[in-house]
Amino acid sequence: MGNSTLTNTTDRVEVKVDLAERSYPIHIGSPILNDNKLLNSLLAPHIHGTQVMIVSNVTVAPLYLKYVEDALTSYHTESVILPDGEQYKNIESWNSIFDALLNARFDRKCTLIALGGGVVGDITGFAAASYQRGVNFIQIPTTLLAQVDSSVGGKTGVNHPLGKNMIGAFHQPECVIADTQTLNSLDDRQLSAGVAEVIKYGLIRDVPFFEWLEQNIDSLLQRDPAALSYAIQRSCENKAEVVAADELEAGQRALLNSGHTFGHAIEAGMGYGEWLHGEAIATGMVMAVDLSQSLGWISSVDVMRLRNLIKRSNLPEQGPAELSSDDYLQRMAVDKKSEAGKIRLILQKSIGDAVLSTAFSEQQLRDTITANSSTAD
C-alpha cells in the first residue's frame, strides 16, 4: 500500500444481508471515509454504547484512522494498531485487543471497529465475539478481498500453524462500510488477489457475472471506478444471498469455499504471508476445475475460460514447486469441510454450477495437484 488520496466522486449503493433481526447493511461507494458527516451517520446507529475500539494495522492506520476518529468525536475512542500481514493473524494479535479493551476498562456495550483488510477484520470480529461473551463490531474493509468477501457473513477467526482459520466463531457485524477509494492505495498484487474472490462468485453461482468479468477484467485491473463498484456490489449481493440462506454453513454456504481447500494448504504449507490468500485461492480454483474435468463433469471449454480469466487477472495458475502432493493432503485433511477423515471439495459441473463432493479418489487428487504444480512439465 502507498499514499492514499480520497476525493469526492461517485454515488453509494446499499446491499442488505437478510438475517431477520440481525440483518445489516453493506454500504459501497465513495466518498465515505473523508465525508465526516456521512461516516458518522452510517456508524452512529450501530454504536450502542459510548466506547469504541478501532482496530487497524501499521499500514492502514496512517492512511485512514484519523477519518474514523474525526467522525466519532462524541464517543470515547481508543485504537489498537496491529502488525501487517497474514503471519500476524494469530492468538497473540487477538490477545493484544483484549489487553487494550481491559486496560481501557471497556464494558460489554462497547463497539469494535475493524479498519483494514481481511486479517484485521477476522481478528477484530473474533475478539468482538469473545470479549465479555460478545460485543458489537463494525467492518470498514480497505482491500478488495475484504470488501467482496471476508468482511461480509460473520466468519471470524485466527490461524493455527497446522491450519488456516481453524480457531474462530460466527459473529455478524452490525454494518459494513466499503469506501472504494481505499482501493487506490493497494498495489497491483493486492488488487489482483482480491479479484480472485470476485471470480469465485461467477464460477460457483453467477454465469452472467462471470461473463461480465471476461469482458471487463481489464477495466477492473485498471481500477475503473464504475467497474470496481459493480464488481463489489455484485459480489456482496451473491454472498449476502448465500449467507441469508445458510448462515452457519450447514449446506450451500460451503460452496463459497471454492478453491479454498487447495488454497489454504498452499498458504499454510508455504508459511502464512508468502502467498497472498487470493493467489492461493486462484490456484485452488484451477485445481478444482481440473479435478472436475477428470471426473467427466466440467467441459474443457469452461476449464480454459477459468484459466484464461485467472491468467488475465495476473494470478497464478500453478501451485508452488516446494509442496508435494503429500504436503497438500496432510493439510487438506484438517480442512473444516472434512468429515470423518474424508476430504470434501467444491467441484464444478459447469461454470455457475458448483457442488460439494467426495466423488474422487486419492490418486485423482494427487494427479490434479501434480499436474497443476510448478514442478509439472
N, C-alpha and C positions, 0 to 999 in steps of 0.2 A: 504494500500500500504506500501511496505517496501523499503529496499535498492534496487537500480537498477544497473545492470551491462550490458553495451552494448558491444557486441563483434562482430567481423566480421564473418558472417556466410552466409546466403542464398542469393538467387537472388531476383530480383524485378519483379513484373508484373504491367501492367497498364490497368485500366478499364476506359472507356470513358463514361461520361454522355452526351448524344447527345441532345443538346438544341440549335441547329443551331449556331448562332453567339455567344451564351452564353454557348457553350459546355465547359466542363472542364475535366481534368484527375484526376483519383484516383490512386496514387502510393502506392503499397502494397509490403512490404518485409523488408529486413534488410541486412546489416546495412544502415541506412539512417541518423538518428539524429547525430550520432557521426562521420559521414563522412562529414567533413566541406565543402569540395569542392562540393560533390554531393548535399548536402542540399541547398547550395547556388544556384546551377544550377537549382534545382527544384523550389525554391522560387522566384528567381530574375525575371523571365518572367512575374510574376503575381503581382509584386510590381511596381505600375505606378508612384509613387512619390518618395520622399526621406524620408518620415516619416512613421515609423512602430510602432504600439502599440501592444505589446504582452500581451494578457490576459490569466492568468493562475490561479491556486489556491494554497493554502498553502501546499498541499500535493505534487502536481506535480512540482511546480516551483523549489524546491530544487534539484529535480532529473534531470530535462531536460531543464530548462530555459537557462542555460549557453550555451548549444549546439546551440540553436536557435540564441542567441545573437552573438555567435562567428561566425556564418555563415553570419551575416548581419552587419559586421563592417563598410561597406561602406555606411550604412544608419544611420539616426538619430533614434535610438530605445529608447522607453520607455516601462514600463511594469506596469500592474495593477494586483495585487495578491488578489484574492477573497477568502472568507472563503470556506471550502469544505463541500458540502452536498446539497441534493435536497431542503432542507428547506431554502437555500440561493438563490434559483432560483426565484428571486423576483425583484420588481421595485427598491428597494434600491441598490441591487448589480448592476443592469443595469445602474442606475444613476451614480454610482461611476465610471463607464467607461467614461461617459460624463465629469465628473469632471476632470479626468486625461487628456482627449483629449483637453478640453478647457484651462486648466491650462498650458498645453504644447504648446498651440496655433497650434494645428494640423489643416491642411486645408483639403479641400474636395478631394485632391489627395492622402490622406493618406491611409494606408492599416492596417487593424486589423488582427492579427493572434490569433486564438483560440488554446491554448495549454492545453489540458486536456480532461476530459470526456464529456458526453453529456450535463451536466449543463453548463460548461464553453462554449461549442460550441454553445448552444442555446442562451445564454445571449449575447455572443460576436456577433453572427450573427444578432441578433435583434438590438444591438447597431449600427452595421455597416449599417443595413437597415435604421436606423433613423438619424444617425449623418449627418448633412447638407444634409438631404434627400437621403442619400445613398452613401456609400463608399465601396471600395473593402474589402473583407476579405478572409482569408485562414484558412482552418481547418487542425490542426495537432492533431488528436484524439489519446488518450493514453489508452483508455479502450476498451475492446472487444465490448461492447454495442455501443460505439460511432463509432468504426471502421466499424461495419457491418450495422449501421442504421442511427443514428442521425446526423452524420457528412455529410451525402450524401442526396441531394434532396432539400436543401434550406428552410426547415421548421425551423423557429427561434421563440423564444419567452420566456416568463416567466410565472410562475404560479400565480394563484389568490387563496386565501383561499377557494373560492367556486368552483374552477375548475382548472384542470391542463392544461397548455398550451393554455389558453383562450385568452391571450394577446400576439400578435406577428405579424409576417409578413413572406411572402415568399421572401427569398433573397438568391440567389445561391452563393456559394463560387467560388473563382477563381480556386482553386485546393484543393485536399485533399491528405495529406501525412500520411500514416499509417505505422509506423515502428512497426513490430510485436514484436520486442524485448521489447517494453514498457509493454507488457502483462506479462512479468516476474515479474513485481513489483506489480501486482494485487494479492489480497488474493483470496482464493478459492471461497468465497461467491460472490465476484465481478465478477470473471470469469464465474461462473455458471449463474449469472444474464445476462451476455452478450449472453450466449448460448441460452437463451430463444428467443431472437430476431433472432438468426440463425435458430432455429427450425421453427419459424414463416414462413420463406420463403419456406421451404419444405412443410409445412402444406397448405399454400394458393395457391401454383402455381408450385411446382417443385418436383414431385414424385421421380425422381432419386436422388435428393439431400436429400430428407427425408430418402430414403433407405440407402444412404451413411452415414447419421448421425446415423442410427440404427446400422450400422456396425462399425463406427469409433468414437462413443461418448466417449469411454474410453480414446482413444488416445488424443482426443481434451481436455478432462479434465486434462490429464497428461501433457498438453502443448507441445505436439509433434509439432515441427516447421512446418513440412510439412502439418499436419492435420490443424493446425491453419491457415496457409497461404491459403490452399484450401478453408476452410470454409469462410474466409473473402472475398476471391476473388469471390466465387460463390454467396455469399450474396450480395455483391456490384453489381455483374452483374444483379442479379434479380431486385434489387432496381433501378439500372440505367435504365433498360428496362421499368419499370413501370413509373418512373418519366419522361422519354423522351416521353412517350405516353400520360401522364396526369399530367403535371407539377403542376397545381393549384388545383388538387383533385376534378375535376368535375365528375369523374366517377371511373375508376378502381383503382386509387391510394388509395382510401378509404380502399381497401382490405388489404393494408399494416398495417391497424389498427386492425388486428385480435387480439382479446383478450384485446384490449386497453380500450374499454368502461367499461368493468368489472374492469380491472386493474386500470384505473385512479380513479374509485370510491373507490377502496381499498386504493390507495396512499393518496387521499385527505381525506378520512374518518378516516384513522389512523394517519394522520399528516405526511406531506412530510418528507421522510427520514427514517421513521420507517420500512416500507417495501421498498426494492430496486425496481426500476422500472421493471427490468427483472423478479423478483419474482412475482410481481403483474400481469405482463403480462402472465406468465406461468399459474397461477391460472385462469386468464381470458380466456385463450385458452381452458383449460379444461372445464370451464363453457360453453363456446361457442359450443364445440363439444357435450357436454351433452344435451344442448338445441336442437341442430341439430338432435341428435338421438331421442329425444322425439317427434320431428316433423316427424319422419319416414324417414329422409334423410340419414345421415351417418350410416354406419354399426357398430355394436358393436365391430367387429374386429378392425376397424380403430380407434374407440374410445380408445380401450385398447392399440393400438400401440402408440397413442399420450401419454396416461397416463404413459406407461412404459418408454417412452423416457424422459418425464418430470421427472419422479422419478429417472431414472438413471443419470440425469443431476444435481441431488441434489437440485431440485427446488420444491416448494410447490404445491401440487395438490388441497389444500383446502384453502378457504378464512378465514380471521380472525374471531374468535368467537365474537369479540366485535361489529361487524357490523350486523345489522338486514337487512332483505330484504327492509324495508322502507329506511334505510340508503343508500343502493345501488341505489334504484330507484330515490331518491331525487338527488343524484349525477349524475346519468346517464342521467337524464332529461336535464342537461345543457351541455351534450357532444356535440362536434362540428358537429357530424353526425346527430344529431336530427333535424327533420324538422317538423314545425307546431305542436310542442309539442309531436311528436311521436318518440320514441326511435328506432333507426335503429342499427342493429348489423351485424357484419361479421360472417356468419354461414357457415357450410360446407356441401356440397353434398357428398363429399368423400375427402380423402387426396389428395391434389392438385387441388381441385375444390371448391373455396370459392365464396360466394355470399353476397351482401349487402341486408338485408331483414328486413321487418317489419311483417313477417308472423308468429307471435306468440302472444299469449295472455299475459296479465299481470300476470295471475295465473301461466302460464307455466314458465314465467321468475322468479317469486318468488319461484316456486318449484325447479328450477335449482339452484338458489342462496342458498336455504336452504339445498339442498342435497349435495352441494359442499362447505359447511362451516364447520368449526371445531366443531360447536355445533351439527352437524348432527351425528346420530348414524351410 
